[in-house]
Structure formats: C-alpha cells, structure tokens
Amino acid sequence: MARYLADGQNHEAGFLLWQAGASYSAPGIVEAVTSCRAAGLDDAAETILISVTERADRQAVLNVVAALDHAGRHRDVTFMLTAATRPPR
C-alpha cells in the first residue's frame, strides 16, 4: 500500500485499504490502523475503519470495536461508531 501511495496510485492503495477492512481479523485491523496512524496516514486508517463498518457480519464489526477498545484505541472506536451510524451514501 505504501508503494502505491508513494507512486501516486491512490485508487490501488484505496482498494487495498478497503480490502483490509473487509477481510482482516480484529487483531489485524488493530495492527493495520495503528501502523497507519503511526505513519501519519490518518485517511488510510479511516478508510480501513469505514470498510469494517460496511461488513455484513455484524459480530465481526463488534469484534473489531472490542479489539480497538482493548488496545486503547478509543479515538478509532469513536470514529467507527460514528461512521456506522451515518446513512449510506
């Protein structure tokens, strides 16, 4: 993903971020979001979190929220819950 961003291939990077949110396990989401935030890639972290909220498996979404909360990522929990309550675009 970093290579795509560095090369200006934002569409490809965005797809990888969306795919991460749609398929990673809860610990994987925590790791990916934490890495993005540490690198100053807040938009990337938020893309992952939004993708998580679009999962049909609501238990998986709740598992991610619980993992983020357990990891002390309260800002990300708040972001996810806010995103999940917005009407679809």
C-alpha positions as CSV (number, residue, x, y, z in Angstrom):
1,M,0.0,0.0,0.0
2,A,2.8,2.4,0.9
3,R,4.4,1.8,-2.6
4,Y,1.1,2.6,-4.3
5,L,0.7,5.8,-2.3
6,A,4.3,6.8,-3.0
7,D,3.8,6.2,-6.7
8,G,0.5,8.3,-6.7
9,Q,-1.6,5.2,-7.3
10,N,-4.3,6.3,-4.9
11,H,-7.0,4.1,-6.4
12,E,-4.9,0.9,-5.9
13,A,-4.0,2.0,-2.4
14,G,-7.6,2.7,-1.6
15,F,-8.6,-0.7,-2.8
16,L,-6.0,-2.4,-0.6
17,L,-7.2,-0.4,2.4
18,W,-10.9,-1.3,1.7
19,Q,-9.9,-4.9,1.3
20,A,-8.1,-4.9,4.6
21,G,-11.1,-3.5,6.4
22,A,-13.4,-6.0,4.7
23,S,-11.3,-9.1,5.4
24,Y,-8.7,-8.7,8.2
25,S,-9.3,-10.2,11.6
26,A,-9.9,-7.9,14.5
27,P,-6.2,-8.1,15.6
28,G,-5.1,-7.5,12.0
29,I,-7.4,-4.4,11.9
30,V,-5.8,-3.1,15.1
31,E,-2.3,-3.6,13.7
32,A,-3.1,-2.0,10.4
33,V,-4.9,1.0,11.9
34,T,-2.1,1.5,14.4
35,S,0.5,1.3,11.7
36,C,-1.3,3.8,9.5
37,R,-1.8,6.3,12.4
38,A,1.9,5.9,13.4
39,A,3.0,6.8,9.9
40,G,0.7,9.8,9.8
41,L,-1.7,8.2,7.3
42,D,-4.9,9.1,9.1
43,D,-7.0,9.0,5.9
44,A,-5.7,5.4,5.3
45,A,-6.6,4.3,8.9
46,E,-10.1,5.8,8.5
47,T,-10.6,4.1,5.1
48,I,-10.0,0.8,6.8
49,L,-12.3,1.6,9.7
50,I,-15.1,2.7,7.3
51,S,-14.7,-0.5,5.4
52,V,-15.1,-2.5,8.6
53,T,-18.4,-0.8,9.3
54,E,-19.7,-2.0,5.9
55,R,-19.3,-5.7,6.7
56,A,-22.4,-7.7,6.7
57,D,-21.2,-9.8,9.6
58,R,-22.1,-7.5,12.5
59,Q,-20.4,-9.7,15.0
60,A,-17.1,-9.2,13.2
61,V,-17.7,-5.5,13.4
62,L,-18.3,-5.7,17.1
63,N,-15.2,-7.8,17.5
64,V,-13.1,-5.1,15.8
65,V,-14.6,-2.5,18.1
66,A,-13.8,-4.6,21.2
67,A,-10.2,-5.2,19.9
68,L,-9.7,-1.5,19.3
69,D,-11.1,-0.7,22.7
70,H,-8.9,-3.3,24.4
71,A,-5.9,-1.8,22.6
72,G,-6.7,1.7,24.0
73,R,-7.6,3.0,20.5
74,H,-10.6,4.9,21.8
75,R,-10.5,7.6,19.1
76,D,-10.7,4.8,16.5
77,V,-13.7,3.2,18.3
78,T,-15.5,6.6,18.3
79,F,-14.7,7.1,14.6
80,M,-16.0,3.6,13.7
81,L,-19.2,4.0,15.7
82,T,-19.8,7.4,14.2
83,A,-19.2,6.1,10.7
84,A,-21.5,3.1,11.4
85,T,-24.4,5.3,12.3
86,R,-24.2,7.6,9.2
87,P,-26.8,6.9,6.5
88,P,-25.3,5.2,3.4
89,R,-24.0,7.4,0.6
